[in-house]
Each structure stands twice: as C-alpha cells, then as structure tokens.
Amino acid sequence: MSKVTPTSQFKHQYKIVKKNPRWRSIFNGKLPFGTEERPPWDYIIDCFLTDKTIPEYFYVHSLNLPNKVTQQLKKRLPGQDVRFKILELHFDGHNGDHLLVYAQIADQVYLVSIGTHSDLF
C-alpha cells in the first residue's frame, strides 16, 4: 500500500482546478469505462493507495521536469540515493487535457502538479 503526498505546488494548483467547472467531470463524473460509478480522480487515487496498475486509458508516460522540481523531491528523501521517474497521466484519455504529474518513489506517490497543458507547460 502506497502513501500519497501532495507537494505545495500541487496543493495550490488543486485548489484552482477544483473550482474550475471544466474539471467537474474529473472530480464528479463517472469513469468512461467499466462498471464503476466513481469519478476518475477517485479511481486514480485508489490506484495509488492500493498499488493497482493504472489502465492504458489514462495514458501514463514519463516526463522530464526541470531539475528544480526533481531536487525538491530528492530533498524529501535525505541520505538516500533514489532514482525515480516523473510520470504524467491524462484523466480524460490519450488526447485529453486534464493532467496529473506525479512521482512514485518506493512506497510513496508524490503529487507534483495538476492542470491543463497550457497551465503546466
């Protein structure tokens, strides 16, 4: 079981997107596949907490972030030489524009940022 930890940058962005009506389907809608009647946000957080594989629908892929962000994550693990990947997923499929950037390090998932392509890049 993993622990989910938001970064301060994520917390700030989350407050903004949570109020945005364009994100309503991510936080209050239903999954576009399967029989589960829960929002994509809840589904992804559950995947992190229970170490379930995230379905291909969410298009999880590696991402290169600035060294500043990587260094901030490494500071959370003092004294450890840990290698990790920064990953991005699309809540609304391969061509979707609702993104979550996260890093999985050992049994921790760090939520790095959330937003659209134009917000984040």
C-alpha positions as CSV (number, residue, x, y, z in Angstrom):
1,M,0.0,0.0,0.0
2,S,1.4,3.4,-1.0
3,K,1.2,6.7,0.7
4,V,0.0,9.7,-1.3
5,T,1.8,13.0,-0.5
6,P,0.9,16.3,-2.3
7,T,3.7,18.9,-2.9
8,S,2.9,22.5,-2.0
9,Q,2.8,23.4,-5.7
10,F,0.2,20.6,-6.2
11,K,-1.9,21.9,-3.3
12,H,-2.0,25.4,-4.8
13,Q,-3.0,24.1,-8.3
14,Y,-5.5,21.6,-6.9
15,K,-7.5,24.5,-5.2
16,I,-7.7,26.3,-8.6
17,V,-8.7,23.3,-10.7
18,K,-11.2,22.0,-8.1
19,K,-13.2,25.3,-8.6
20,N,-13.0,25.2,-12.4
21,P,-16.2,23.9,-14.0
22,R,-14.1,22.4,-16.8
23,W,-12.8,19.9,-14.2
24,R,-16.2,18.9,-12.9
25,S,-16.2,15.6,-14.9
26,I,-12.8,14.6,-13.4
27,F,-13.9,15.2,-9.8
28,N,-17.7,14.4,-10.0
29,G,-18.2,12.5,-13.2
30,K,-18.1,8.8,-13.9
31,L,-15.3,6.6,-15.4
32,P,-15.8,6.3,-19.2
33,F,-15.1,2.6,-18.9
34,G,-16.0,-0.4,-16.7
35,T,-18.9,-0.6,-14.4
36,E,-17.6,1.5,-11.5
37,E,-19.6,4.7,-10.9
38,R,-16.9,6.9,-9.4
39,P,-15.0,9.9,-10.7
40,P,-11.7,9.5,-12.5
41,W,-9.9,11.4,-9.6
42,D,-11.2,8.9,-7.0
43,Y,-10.2,6.0,-9.2
44,I,-6.6,7.2,-9.7
45,I,-6.1,8.0,-6.0
46,D,-7.4,4.5,-5.2
47,C,-4.9,3.0,-7.7
48,F,-2.1,4.8,-5.9
49,L,-3.2,3.7,-2.5
50,T,-3.8,0.1,-3.4
51,D,-0.8,-0.2,-5.8
52,K,-3.2,-1.2,-8.7
53,T,-2.0,-0.8,-12.3
54,I,-3.4,2.3,-13.9
55,P,-5.3,1.4,-17.1
56,E,-4.0,2.4,-20.5
57,Y,-6.9,4.7,-21.0
58,F,-5.1,7.3,-18.7
59,Y,-2.0,7.3,-21.0
60,V,0.6,7.2,-18.2
61,H,4.0,8.2,-19.6
62,S,7.4,9.5,-18.5
63,L,8.1,13.2,-18.3
64,N,11.2,15.3,-17.9
65,L,10.8,18.1,-15.4
66,P,13.2,20.9,-14.6
67,N,15.9,20.0,-12.1
68,K,14.4,22.3,-9.5
69,V,11.3,20.1,-9.2
70,T,13.5,16.9,-9.1
71,Q,15.7,18.4,-6.4
72,Q,12.7,19.3,-4.3
73,L,11.5,15.7,-4.4
74,K,15.0,14.4,-3.6
75,K,15.1,16.6,-0.5
76,R,12.2,14.7,0.9
77,L,14.4,11.6,0.9
78,P,17.6,12.8,2.7
79,G,20.5,10.4,2.8
80,Q,19.1,8.2,0.1
81,D,20.4,7.9,-3.4
82,V,17.0,7.2,-5.0
83,R,16.3,7.1,-8.7
84,F,12.7,7.8,-9.8
85,K,10.6,8.6,-12.7
86,I,8.3,11.6,-13.1
87,L,5.1,10.4,-14.7
88,E,2.1,12.2,-16.2
89,L,-1.4,10.8,-16.8
90,H,-4.4,12.1,-18.7
91,F,-7.6,11.9,-16.7
92,D,-9.6,12.0,-20.0
93,G,-7.8,9.7,-22.3
94,H,-4.8,9.9,-24.6
95,N,-5.7,13.2,-26.2
96,G,-7.2,14.7,-23.0
97,D,-6.1,18.0,-21.5
98,H,-6.6,17.2,-17.8
99,L,-3.2,16.2,-16.5
100,L,-1.7,14.9,-13.3
101,V,2.1,14.9,-12.8
102,Y,3.4,12.6,-10.1
103,A,6.5,10.7,-8.9
104,Q,6.4,7.2,-7.4
105,I,9.3,6.6,-5.1
106,A,9.4,3.4,-3.2
107,D,6.1,3.2,-1.3
108,Q,5.3,6.9,-1.7
109,V,3.4,8.7,-4.5
110,Y,4.2,12.4,-4.7
111,L,1.6,14.5,-6.4
112,V,3.7,17.1,-8.2
113,S,1.2,19.2,-10.2
114,I,-2.3,19.2,-11.8
115,G,-3.7,21.3,-14.6
116,T,-4.0,21.5,-18.4
117,H,-1.1,21.5,-20.9
118,S,-1.2,25.3,-21.0
119,D,-1.2,25.6,-17.2
120,L,1.7,23.2,-16.7
121,F,3.9,23.7,-19.8
